[in-house]
Amino acid sequence: MFDWAGKNVLVTGGTGSFGRKFVEILLAEYQPNKLIVFSRDELKQHEMRQVFPDGEPSPMRYFLGDVRDTDRLRRAMNDVDVVVHAAALKQVPACEYNPIEAVLTNVMGAKNVIEAALDSKVQRVMALSTDKAVNPVNLYGATKLVAEKLFTQGNAYSGKGPTRFSCVRYGNVVGSRGSVVPLFLKQRQNGRVSVTDPRMSRFWITVEQGARFVIRCVEQMQGGEVFVPRLPSTGIMDVVAMAAPGCNVDFIGIRPGEKLHEVLISEDEARQTMEVDEMFIIKPPPPWYFGNGWPGRPVEAGFWYGSNNNRDYLTVDQIRTMIESCGGPEAAGVR
């Protein structure tokens, strides 16, 4: 069993909502030797340093750098055992308007992380992906699909070396940047909220659940897997009923690059998918898989995992409880 104690760990994009929660949990429960935050925003690093100070005897270290810079990544990964790659351009409209920037960060940045990890002989690299990488309809999803392929099939470059690559893929993070809940809470002050389509559904996960899932998957990874957690779904009108009860609703139509429903596992991927405990594991086809197999069972023929065919749908009260468990400013206004 993998042991985090005494390990040197680096998280790219470490000042984001995932990175902060990942750092909080690892410091409190896992005793790493070093915990390196790698990001390009000096202000966010300064703010994070006030909460998680660096300097002896703290394991915290803060590296300014961009995943577009391979040399800086190599320097940051010196003597690192584990890399969690969370850096990305994630806002769909921003990626649509700045497509080359999205490719440089999300695709070329992934390539740079892989090359730096191989050169630095990092043991385990876990990359964060998204449901939007499945059957992508926008540039963000397309770049994350390419990044997934780079990481899972990047194991071929490791050969007999120590480095192994895997991915986690999950849905919308409650309370993260761009979450719809703060928008509804703001709009309800005027008595009207805007909804793209009343049929819309989404997978939901809290940032703490996401961070703990990543930690668990790093411990279990063998190389080449895409790990997918079992998640509940929400209907958009139930979110409205929770956040803005009694408000009038304006239906404004689906935006470019947006889906009615999200898919975490496609029917084509099901042929390579195992069901293990509270997760699914998508194995890459040979010769890219470096694992020894999993004790789970294959999913049934024709399986696909979508937010609209999910057996676990949250009620209005369950959505409220989930948001309140996250804390933060949006949680204060849901009652």
LINMOLIN-V192430 format. One record per pair of residues at least 12 apart in sequence whose C-alpha atoms are under 6 Angstrom apart, sorted by sequence separation. I is the first residue (numbers start at 1). GAP is how many residues later the second one is. D is the distance in whole Angstrom. If there is no record, write none. Layout:
i=I gap=GAP d=D
i=I gap=GAP d=D
This chain:
i=133 gap=12 d=5
i=89 gap=13 d=6
i=152 gap=13 d=6
i=151 gap=14 d=6
i=152 gap=14 d=5
i=88 gap=18 d=5
i=276 gap=20 d=5
i=275 gap=21 d=5
i=274 gap=22 d=6
i=275 gap=22 d=5
i=14 gap=23 d=5
i=274 gap=23 d=5
i=14 gap=24 d=6
i=35 gap=24 d=6
i=36 gap=24 d=6
i=40 gap=24 d=5
i=274 gap=24 d=4
i=5 gap=25 d=6
i=7 gap=25 d=5
i=8 gap=25 d=5
i=10 gap=25 d=6
i=34 gap=25 d=4
i=35 gap=25 d=5
i=36 gap=25 d=5
i=37 gap=25 d=5
i=38 gap=25 d=5
i=39 gap=25 d=5
i=40 gap=25 d=5
i=273 gap=25 d=6
i=274 gap=25 d=6
i=4 gap=26 d=6
i=5 gap=26 d=5
i=6 gap=26 d=5
i=7 gap=26 d=5
i=8 gap=26 d=5
i=9 gap=26 d=5
i=10 gap=26 d=4
i=11 gap=26 d=5
i=12 gap=26 d=5
i=13 gap=26 d=5
i=33 gap=26 d=6
i=34 gap=26 d=6
i=36 gap=26 d=6
i=38 gap=26 d=6
i=39 gap=26 d=5
i=40 gap=26 d=5
i=5 gap=27 d=5
i=6 gap=27 d=4
i=12 gap=27 d=6
i=4 gap=28 d=6
i=204 gap=28 d=6
i=203 gap=29 d=6
i=204 gap=29 d=6
i=203 gap=30 d=4
i=172 gap=31 d=6
i=173 gap=31 d=6
i=202 gap=31 d=5
i=171 gap=32 d=5
i=172 gap=32 d=5
i=173 gap=32 d=5
i=174 gap=32 d=5
i=202 gap=32 d=5
i=171 gap=33 d=6
i=173 gap=33 d=5
i=201 gap=33 d=6
i=270 gap=33 d=6
i=173 gap=34 d=6
i=201 gap=34 d=4
i=201 gap=35 d=6
i=267 gap=35 d=6
i=107 gap=36 d=6
i=200 gap=36 d=6
i=267 gap=36 d=6
i=106 gap=37 d=6
i=110 gap=37 d=6
i=267 gap=37 d=5
i=266 gap=38 d=5
i=123 gap=39 d=5
i=124 gap=39 d=6
i=126 gap=39 d=6
i=128 gap=39 d=6
i=129 gap=39 d=6
i=130 gap=39 d=5
i=131 gap=39 d=6
i=265 gap=39 d=5
i=107 gap=40 d=5
i=123 gap=40 d=4
i=124 gap=40 d=5
i=125 gap=40 d=5
i=126 gap=40 d=5
i=127 gap=40 d=5
i=128 gap=40 d=5
i=129 gap=40 d=5
i=130 gap=40 d=5
i=131 gap=40 d=5
i=265 gap=40 d=5
i=68 gap=41 d=5
i=81 gap=41 d=5
i=84 gap=41 d=6
i=122 gap=41 d=5
i=126 gap=41 d=5
i=130 gap=41 d=6
i=264 gap=41 d=6
i=67 gap=42 d=5
i=70 gap=42 d=5
i=74 gap=42 d=5
i=78 gap=42 d=6
i=80 gap=42 d=6
i=81 gap=42 d=5
i=82 gap=42 d=5
i=83 gap=42 d=5
i=84 gap=42 d=5
i=85 gap=42 d=5
i=86 gap=42 d=6
i=121 gap=42 d=6
i=263 gap=42 d=6
i=73 gap=43 d=6
i=82 gap=43 d=6
i=84 gap=43 d=6
i=263 gap=43 d=4
i=262 gap=44 d=6
i=95 gap=45 d=6
i=262 gap=45 d=5
i=261 gap=46 d=6
i=92 gap=48 d=6
i=230 gap=48 d=6
i=230 gap=49 d=5
i=229 gap=50 d=4
i=228 gap=51 d=6
i=228 gap=52 d=5
i=227 gap=54 d=5
i=192 gap=55 d=5
i=194 gap=55 d=6
i=196 gap=55 d=5
i=226 gap=55 d=6
i=188 gap=56 d=5
i=191 gap=56 d=5
i=192 gap=56 d=5
i=193 gap=56 d=5
i=194 gap=56 d=5
i=195 gap=56 d=5
i=196 gap=56 d=5
i=197 gap=56 d=6
i=226 gap=56 d=5
i=166 gap=57 d=5
i=192 gap=57 d=6
i=194 gap=57 d=6
i=196 gap=57 d=4
i=225 gap=57 d=6
i=165 gap=58 d=5
i=166 gap=58 d=5
i=168 gap=58 d=5
i=185 gap=58 d=6
i=196 gap=58 d=5
i=225 gap=58 d=5
i=164 gap=59 d=5
i=165 gap=59 d=6
i=166 gap=59 d=5
i=167 gap=59 d=5
i=168 gap=59 d=5
i=169 gap=59 d=5
i=200 gap=60 d=5
i=201 gap=60 d=5
i=202 gap=60 d=6
i=200 gap=61 d=6
i=224 gap=65 d=5
i=223 gap=67 d=5
i=223 gap=68 d=6
i=222 gap=69 d=5
i=9 gap=71 d=6
i=8 gap=72 d=5
i=9 gap=72 d=6
i=11 gap=72 d=6
i=152 gap=72 d=4
i=8 gap=73 d=5
i=9 gap=73 d=5
i=10 gap=73 d=5
i=11 gap=73 d=5
i=12 gap=73 d=5
i=13 gap=73 d=5
i=9 gap=74 d=6
i=11 gap=74 d=6
i=12 gap=74 d=5
i=13 gap=74 d=4
i=233 gap=74 d=5
i=242 gap=74 d=6
i=12 gap=75 d=5
i=238 gap=78 d=6
i=234 gap=79 d=6
i=232 gap=80 d=5
i=233 gap=80 d=5
i=234 gap=80 d=6
i=232 gap=81 d=5
i=243 gap=91 d=5
i=203 gap=104 d=5
i=202 gap=105 d=5
i=201 gap=106 d=6
i=138 gap=119 d=4
i=137 gap=120 d=5
i=131 gap=132 d=6
i=131 gap=133 d=5
i=153 gap=135 d=6
i=182 gap=148 d=5
i=18 gap=189 d=6
i=22 gap=189 d=5
i=2 gap=217 d=5
